Amino acid sequence: MPDVAAALPIVDAHHHIWDLGLKAHPWLVAEPVSGFRYGDYSAIRRSYLPADYRRDCRRFNVAKTVYVEAEWNSADPIGETRWVHAIAAQHGLPDAMVAQAWLDRADVAEVLAEQASFRLVRGVRHKPKSAARIQDAKRGAPGSMDCPRWRQGFALLARHNLHFDLQTPWWHLDAAAQLARDFPGITIIVNHAGMPADRSPEGLAGWRGALEAVAGEPNVMLKISGLGVPGRQWTPELQGPVVADAIRIFGAERAMFASNFPVDSLVATFEEIYGGFLDITRVMPDDARRKLFHDNAVRAYRL
């Protein structure tokens, strides 16, 4: 990799910061949750603030960043937004925010209206109910993307010009495609490339099919991030085929790169991730690379 990712400007479209002194993140300060997708996450159970992020990304031309909600105490979703705005005012990042909102909660209308009043908020994230294994996946579960109560909350996003960041395993992307068709005026950004954790030929075939189905909806974009595979080194050789398929399926117009730091520091350094993205896309035209690294995120998050 070159000494610096040269002049190519980067918008990191998905990162987190947290101050564990606030005791506002139960999953980081209380008992560890089971089933975390990268396994043991004790290494990130520490404060991670703008100075830490800038240290990690220092060799790259990161022009702007997007903070994504970090499972702050769900009883106080606005508290996270206020804190992030105070951090941005003091430290100059992030430049936009995806806030927390529970779409099937009774107070969703009030929460969305208040979240939308903050200058950095561009959208929200609420992880809909999902199955941990493909064999357990089914449509129509309460709290899922099919749930009428959940969808009523989702419909309110249009009122506030908010988009939706969706984190769900790829075997639920059929529901996401239906959601996109039913609400064509709301942009959905699929997080972490649809989570292709199973790198077996069968797993990758299923992931590609699911990605193709949701990519057929023009109001869906893809965030290429969170690609770590526990026990395997993050390399262009490992991730190249997945990244290439994701770009082929969504096109350079509707995909964007992101670090998912500090969560993905469990599986790779910032340099390994962004250096890998640079290596994987080296053969692409300059204008396509700029869209993937910068322009698409600028457009999606109104930067």
GIGI-V140261 format. One record per residue. SS is DSSP state (a for helix, b for strand, c for the rest). PSI is psi in degrees with one decimal (999 if undefined). Layout:
{{SS PSI} {SS PSI}}
//
This chain:
{{c 143.0} {c 159.5} {c -38.0} {c 148.8} {c 39.4} {c -137.8} {c -3.8} {c 113.5} {c 145.2} {b 134.2} {b 114.3} {b 105.9} {b 4.6} {b 103.8} {b 170.7} {c 159.9} {c 153.8} {b 151.8} {c 104.7} {a -13.1} {a -21.7} {a -18.5} {c 40.1} {c -2.2} {c 92.4} {a -38.4} {a -16.5} {a -22.4} {a -17.9} {c -157.6} {c 138.0} {c 143.2} {c 150.9} {c 156.8} {c 15.7} {c 136.4} {c -19.1} {c 11.0} {c -134.2} {c 120.4} {c 26.0} {a -28.1} {a -21.1} {a 10.2} {c 61.3} {c 159.5} {c 143.3} {b 109.2} {c 174.4} {a -38.1} {a -35.8} {a -43.6} {a -45.1} {a -34.5} {a -43.5} {a -34.0} {c 11.5} {c -25.6} {c 2.4} {c 156.3} {c 69.0} {b 108.3} {b -37.6} {b 160.3} {b 156.7} {b 118.8} {b 135.1} {b 136.6} {c 144.8} {c 36.1} {c 45.0} {c 160.4} {c 116.7} {a -14.8} {a -12.5} {a 62.6} {a -29.9} {a -27.0} {a -39.8} {a -42.1} {a -42.3} {a -43.0} {a -44.1} {a -39.2} {a -36.1} {a -40.0} {a -44.8} {a -39.9} {a -33.3} {a -36.3} {a -7.6} {c 11.6} {c 150.2} {c 175.8} {c -11.8} {b 166.3} {b 139.9} {b 113.4} {b 169.3} {b 136.6} {c 134.0} {c 105.4} {c -19.9} {c 16.1} {c 154.4} {c -27.0} {c 16.6} {a -39.6} {a -43.9} {a -41.9} {a -45.7} {a -41.7} {a -41.7} {a -42.1} {a -43.0} {a -17.4} {c -12.5} {c 140.6} {c -26.3} {c -14.0} {b 124.9} {b -20.8} {b -174.5} {b 163.3} {b 135.1} {c 115.3} {c 109.5} {c 159.9} {c 134.4} {c 165.5} {c 141.3} {c -21.8} {c 145.5} {a -35.4} {a -15.6} {a -1.4} {c 136.2} {c 155.1} {c 151.1} {c 6.3} {c 144.8} {c 135.8} {c -2.9} {c 178.2} {c -12.5} {c -13.6} {c 124.0} {a -41.1} {a -42.7} {a -43.0} {a -30.8} {a -40.8} {a -41.3} {a -40.6} {a -27.1} {a -16.1} {a -35.9} {a -35.1} {a -30.7} {a 9.7} {c 42.2} {c 142.4} {b 178.5} {b 122.9} {b 120.4} {b 119.5} {c 114.7} {c 149.9} {c 154.4} {a -24.0} {a 1.4} {a 7.4} {a -15.3} {a -39.8} {a -36.3} {a -39.0} {a -41.9} {a -40.4} {a -44.3} {a -39.1} {a -38.6} {a -22.6} {c 68.3} {c -14.9} {c -1.5} {c 123.9} {c 132.5} {b 128.3} {b 110.4} {b 122.4} {a 149.6} {a 37.4} {a 25.8} {a 8.6} {c 64.6} {c 65.2} {c -33.9} {c 107.3} {c 15.6} {c 157.9} {a -39.4} {a -40.9} {a -44.1} {a -35.5} {a -42.9} {a -42.4} {a -45.4} {a -43.2} {a -42.0} {a -40.0} {a -40.5} {a -38.1} {a -46.2} {a -29.8} {a -18.0} {c -12.0} {c 122.1} {c -15.7} {c 17.3} {b 134.8} {b 168.6} {b 133.9} {b 117.9} {b 101.8} {c 175.1} {c 38.1} {c 3.7} {c 144.1} {c 112.9} {c 133.9} {c -1.8} {c 139.6} {c 139.8} {c 105.4} {c 156.2} {a -30.9} {a -40.7} {a -45.7} {a -17.8} {a -49.5} {a -37.7} {a -46.1} {a -44.5} {a -43.1} {a -42.6} {a -44.0} {a -39.8} {a -41.8} {a -43.1} {a -20.8} {c 157.0} {c -9.4} {c -20.0} {c 22.5} {b 158.1} {b 152.9} {b 154.3} {c 159.0} {c -31.0} {c 34.9} {b 148.6} {c 2.6} {a -45.4} {a -2.3} {a -13.1} {a -22.5} {c -11.7} {c 161.1} {c 163.1} {a -40.7} {a -39.3} {a -38.4} {a -57.3} {a -33.0} {a -37.2} {a -44.3} {a -40.5} {a -44.1} {a -43.8} {a -35.8} {c 8.8} {c -31.5} {c -4.3} {c 154.6} {c 150.6} {a -39.8} {a -35.2} {a -41.3} {a -41.8} {a -37.0} {a -44.3} {a -38.4} {a -22.2} {a -62.4} {a -39.1} {a -38.3} {a -37.9} {a -44.5} {a -46.2} {a -40.4} {c 10.9} {c 57.1} {c 999}}
//
